[in-house]
């Protein structure tokens, strides 16, 4: 217990987290000062995250998104499973898609199978790990719903706030800026969503940027926790608004890909691409990050967490440019192939063409 207390004193060192000549006692939230209450970070967001997970998986997926997908022609076709065979599972775990011919020959000899039969087993086993178009569609439908509501709620919360129109107001009065109730709700709501996405991340479609997206969720949570703790909430609320807006047409364009509505998909993706570049590659780095780096230093007493906060903001900007590379690749591929494809996505599963009665297969 003493070790934990020593670690807590070290981690929450006032010289790191707070401006000079400020103590944690000065930051205690009261009805009069309306400062952020740190305890809120470890209670309300987790209740909200649990509510989001329940709403998504037990209400919207089975009763709204699933029936909607079927109604528009997306069937929930599941791949067949294979009889588990240890030697083949070991080869699959090691090589995945690219099992060497030598391994196939040796395995076939050991099992007394033909090489073609081993290849069929490996293909079907690979298909088991692919998530079908139906599942991808309802994942996108959930995110489309959330980001649409979150952006509308963010506009409602910020429309009368002076820092939306003049970002310099983020620092006037710091570190004793009062936390408005609507901004508190916006923060808790958003933090709850990102916790829910982090907790369910390993159960969703695994894409090429799987770990980058997981890092993005953790980075976003860290930024929100840091900004709430240090009362950087005004600039944090702007960051949330800028990030939510582009995700709406992104999720819509992905749903349209799965529906194969080409013309509408192309139009929505073009709109998304412009909006992404404006918000993530323009407004975010050149309005928000540049302000925290070059203007805030003139108003905010410097302390270590200020630099940590700016490092995290900059890392997020780097991730934006990384994803912009994929967007540009999609644009190039669209120009060449004539249709939009999600360059990050895993391949949609297609049923194997071999005879389903093969004895190495069994129905799910």
Buried (B, 14 or more C-beta within 10 A) or exposed (E): EEEEEEEEEEEEEBEEBBBEEBEEEBBEBEEEEBBBBBEBBEEBBBEBBBEBBEBBBEEBBEEBBBEBBEEEEBEEEBBBBBEEBEEBEEBBEEEEEEBEEEBBEBBBEEBEBEEEBBBBBBBBBBBBEBBBBBBBBBBBBBBBBBBBBBBEBBEEBBEEBEBBEEBEBBBEEBBEBEBBEBBBBBBBBBBBBBBBBBBBBEEBBBBEBBEEBBBBBEBBBBBBBBBBBBBBBBBBBBBBBBBBBBBBBBBBBBBBBBBEBEEEBBBBBBBBBEBBBBBBBEBBBEEBBEBBBEBBEEEBEEBEBBEBBBEBBEBBBEBBEEBBEBBEEBBEBBEEEEEBEBBBBBEBBEEBEBEEEBEBBEEE
